[in-house]
Amino acid sequence: MQLPVQSQSTLYAEPWEADAGPDDLAEIARTADRSGFAYIASCDHVAIPRRLAAAMSTVWYDPVATLAFLAAVTERVRLLSHVAVVGLRHPLLTAKQYATLDHLSGGRLILGVGAGHVREEFDVLGVDFAARGALLDECVDALRVALGPEEFPAHHGKVYDFEGLGQRPRPAQRPVPVWVGGSSPAAVRRAAVRGDGWLPQGDPRDRLPGQIARLRGLREQAGAEGPFTVGAITEPLYVGEPGWDVGRRTLTGAPEALAESLRAYRAMGVDQIQVRFRSRGLGELTDQMTAFGTEVAPLLGP
């Protein structure tokens, strides 16, 4: 699941999150860990311009700091950047941060990457917004090397050029999985050709089968091999009958009914689902997470 509190866009944040803080975030992470969730995820924005602040808010925790903090209070749940806008930083800087996170967490990192969409962030950091797609392509290639086993990685590209510079500690994982986020044609192609997984952004159920078919076709054309994880973001969920207005898009009901609906994602070819729960406070959220982990997840299949 994408963590609440750490990002508070009006598109999905609950009112109670405005007053929440580190203790609440830690309790949510511990609940995910206990309840069998595969990963917890944190977003990435450096700064939000005034024109977008009313909708997006300016509450965006740094993903490396957040995931490192939560690594210390959890044991098994994986740590996903969903997504890191890696084009805003030099690949060696990104590699240093995330390699250390993977090392300290015992190999629990999933590096989710995306192109970004806020022009002002790129402008203030001196990065060409119009070229962000090509920049991300090279960043992924450079990060593959920089997060690999070599102490002195080497990459010679159009934008980044480095060799003879050592970085330790190395990641605990070999290799670190890289998932690519986004649902544009360019993002799907990038995921297929360069990624170990795909994180869609806002695709409704009826659009996913076509996207997955295209993804598989592109991987076949490119001769891409090895494990590949197809993701999906579900509708908002509420286990049981809410007794309050959770919105018309929210899936509610008994565990069996929710599981039946969610199994449709597997039938489409989805390997992992990212879930989100409606809630009026921390206690209700953690109760929902626990109920999902114990009553719904076991019905979804292996």
N, C-alpha and C positions, 0 to 999 in steps of 0.2 A: 504494500500500500504506500501511496504518497503520504507523507506525514502532514498532519495539520500543524497549525501554530507557526511552523518555519516559513511558510509563505501564505499570504492572506489576501489574495485576489478576491474581489467581490463576486467573481464567478462561482466560487466554491467554499469560501471560508464561512464558518458558523459564527454567530455573534459572540459566543463565549470565548473564542480564540483571542479576541482583542486584549483580554486581560490575562491570558495564559503566559507561561514562561518556561524556563529550563526544567523545573521540577515536573511540570505537566508533560513536557516533551519526553522526559526520561521515563515517566510512568507508561506512556503510550508505547515507547520502544520496548520496555520490559514486557508489556502485555503482548505485543507482537511476537516477541521471542518465546514466551511461554505458550502461546496459542498456535504455534506452528506456521506462522507466516514465513514466506520464502525470503522476502526482502522488505526493508523500509527505505524510502526514497526522499531525497532533498533536492530542491530546485536551485537555480543559479541565476541571479541578476546582480550586477555590480551597483547600479544606481538607476532609479526610475525618474524620468522627466516629469515635470509638472503636468504636461498635457495628458499623461496616462495615470497619474497618481490616484485620481479619484476612483478609477476602475481597478487598477492593479494593486493599489496601496504601495507603500514603500517598505513594507515588512517582508524582507527576503533574507533569511539567514544564509551565511556562507556555507556551501555544502561540505567543504572539507572539514571546517571547524565543527559543524553540526554532526557529521557522521563520525568523526573522531570522538567527540563527546559521548555519543550514543554507543559507540563500540565498547567503551569502558563500562557500560551498565548492562550490556547484553552478552550472550555467549555464542549463539549459533546463527541468528538471523543475519542475512547478507545486507550489504550497505551499497545502495545504488544512488548515483548522481543522475537525477532525471529532470532535466539534462544539464550537463556542464557545457557552457558555451566556450569551448576550448580555444576557439579562434581569437578570443580576447587576450590570450596569454601565450607566451612562448612555450612550445612543447616541453622544453627542459624544465621549466617552472611547473607546469602541470604534472609532469612525470615525477618530479621531486615530491610534490604534495601527495599525489595519489599512491605512489610507491610506498611512502612512509605510512599512509593510512592502511594499505594492504598489509604491510609488515606488522604494524602494531595490532591489527585486528585478527591476525592469524590467517590471512588469506580470505577475507570475506567481501572484498570490493567487487562491484560490477561498475565499470565506467560507462555511464550513459552519456552520449555526446549529441549536440545539436548545433544548428547554424546560428540561432539567435534571431530576434525580430525587432529589437529596439535600437533604432538608428543612433540615438544620442549616446548610448553606451559605447558604441564603436567609435563615434566621432571624438568623444572626450579622451578615449584611450589611444587615439591615433591609428585606428584600424579601419581599413576600407570596407564599409558596409556593403557596397555593391558587389564586392568580390568575396563575400563571406562563404559562399558555397564552395568555390575552388579552394579557398583557404582551409575550410574544414576538411576537404578531401586530403590535402597535404598534411594537416595536423594529425589525422587518423593514422596515416602512413608513418609519420614521425613518431607518434606515440607508441605504435606497435614496436618500434625499435627501442625507444627510450624506456619502455616498461618491460622489455624483454630481459633475458638472463645476463646480458653483457654489462659489465661494470662500466665500460667505455663505449657507449652506443655511437653509431655513426649514421647520419642522414644527410643527403645532398639533394636538395630540392630547389624549386624556383624561389621560395620565400625563406625557407629555413635551411641552414647549412651548419652542421656541427659534427665534430669528431674529436677524439683525444681528451674528452672531458668526462671524468668519472663521477658516478652517482651511486652512493650506498646510503641506506640499505636498499637492497633490491626487493621487489615485491615477493611475497610469500608464494603467490600463485605463478604458475608457468603454463600457459600465459594468463594474463589478466583478461577476462572477457570484456569486449567492447560492444555495447549495444548502441544503435543509431536511432535517434528519435526524429519524428516528423512524418507527415503524410503526403507531402507534395511529391510529384513525380521524381524530382531530384533526390529527395530524402529517401524514398523507397529504393531507388537505384543505388544510392550510397550504402544503405543498409545491406542490400543484396550482395554488392561487390566487395565492400570493405568491412562489414560488421560480422559479429557473432550472434547478433540478435536485432530485432526491430521493435521499437516502441512507438506505436501509432499515436497521433495527436488528434483526438476528437472524431475519429471515424465511427459513425453509427454502425450498428450490426449489419444493416443491409449493404454497406459498402465494403465491409471487411473481406468477404470471399473474393471479390475482384482484386483487391489489393494484395491478398495473399497469393493468388494465382500469378499475378504479375511479378511478385517477389520471387517466387519459385522459378518462373521462367527466366528471369534475369540471372539468377544464380546458376541455372543450368547453362545458359549462354556463356557465362563467364568462367565456367568450369570450377565454380566455388565448391569446396568440399569441407567436411567436418561438421560438427554439431552447430545447429542454428536454432535460436529461440524466437518464436513468433509471439508477440504480446498483444494484449488488448486492454482497454480501460472500460470497465463495466459501467452500467448505469449506477446512480447512487443506490445504496442498499439499506434496508432496515429489517432485521430479523424479528419476526413476530408482527403483531398489530400495533402500530405506533400510538394511536390515540391522540395524535396531533398532526397538523398539516406538514407532511414531509415532501410535498411537491408531486406533481403528476407523473414525472419521469422516474420516480424512485420505485424500485422493486421491493415489495413488502410481502410478508406472509410467513408461513411455517417453513422450517428448514427444508422439508422435502420439496415444497413448491419453488423455493429459491434455487435449490440445487438443480431441479429439472430445467429451469430457465437458463441457468449458467452453463449447464452441460452443452448447450447449443454452441458455445464458443469452441469447445473441443471438436465438435463435429465440423466446424469451419476450418480447422487446422491450427487453432490457437494453442500454444503450449503453456502460457502463463497469463493469468488475469490480474489486473491491478484493481483493487476494490476501494470503495470509499463509503463511509457510513454517515447517515444523517444523525445529528445528536444535538442536545441542548446543554451539554456540559461534559466535563472529563469523565465523570462516573458513567454516564450513559454511553459515551463512546467506548470506554474500555469494556463495559458489559456487552456491547454489540460485537466488539472484536472477539471477546471470549466465546460468545454464543456462536459466532460464525466459525471460529476455529474448532470448536468441539462438536457442533451440531450440523453445520452445513458442509464444511470442507471435506469431511470423511465420505460424504455422498457424491463428491465430484469425480471420484475415481482416482487411480494411482497416478 
